[in-house]
Amino acid sequence: MPKLDNIKNWTRQNLREWMVEKAKTQSKVQAYRADQVFYWLYQQRVGSFSEMLNLGKETRKMLEENFWISSLKKAEEQHSRDGSIKYRLLLEDGKSIEAVFMPHTNHNTICVSSQVGCGMGCDFCMTGTMGLIRNLTTAEIIDQVLAVYHDIPAEQKLRNLVFMGMGEPFHNYQNLMQALEILTDEHGFNFSQRRITVSTSGLLPKIRRFGNEKIKANLAISLNGVTDEVRSKLMPVNTAYNLEKLMKVCSEFPLESRRRITFEYILIRDLTDSIEDAKGLIRLLHGLKFKINLIPYNSDPANKYQAPTEKQSRKFQKYLLDHNVVAPLRISKGQDIQGACGQLVVAENQQTELIFDKNKLLATEMAT
Ligand code: SF4
């Protein structure tokens, strides 16, 4: 019996090619069946091949002999006063990740993880304290979206997907790009490329590569400091790719019309929240098409930094707005459930062990 492959790791193109190969030797399956499989997986969101009614018996049997269909089990849900929901999701190997659903007045956003933990070691970030445990597979990225999507009432539209959860997405480049291909596939999830944002700490070779991809998702860069001294203190990546190099790559990044690079800037009391910093931001980003998301730091007793005062945050924002810079102040959603920016972390004693059995995930939480 051949080892089964998780079908959600496959793009439609790969599946079509596989079917063409199969047709040469074994079965009369035709490539367009891959389009139908995608429809059932991502538009109907079925959990078994037997539910894919228009495929024909022989095709269904062949799929069952070669593939299985994954899903992620929700281990925990935390509901915030602002309507955000943080999910802890169990992976096949017993690790956990987090995804956050964030409702807005007329649209919704899902914040997705790309790795278990993160190896970038940003000094202000809870996820960074975990270190990198492993990359997520394409299927695990997709299954997060499906798991959260399942809970959104039909009348509320999902509009945005942001890769700002646990992990550095560009450290998991190939799986990320495959996931984007499936999410934006017209036969699959059919999600708008313009509504997907990938946030990086600033891995320059991957930013260049991302700019040349045929999938044109939005680019966000976690900036957080306007001098190399401050940025290197907060983000070790800056010692390899300093601000001068980062700005050069940003100035060369190919942007479609009416698109901009988003720079995320964390306001930390007495470190990044002065008017001098605001002036530095304007100088640094001069000449780029950009907007800035201002994110007041969320104080945590375990961390050494402090949240800015609301007055100072507003003053900082006003300075930018007065200089015609688009700079929304993002009061992080889900603060009371540790679901806000930089707060996603799964404690070691919440990691779980799973028993995997064919198409089913039988999750057994190990009390540790
Ligand atoms: S801010 Fe992002 S890149 Fe930095 S440690 Fe946290 S998850 Fe990783």
Residues whose N, C-alpha, C, O or C-beta is under 5 A from the ligand:
A	BS01	SF4	C118 M120 G121 C122 C125 T127 G128 G165 M166 G167 E168 S201
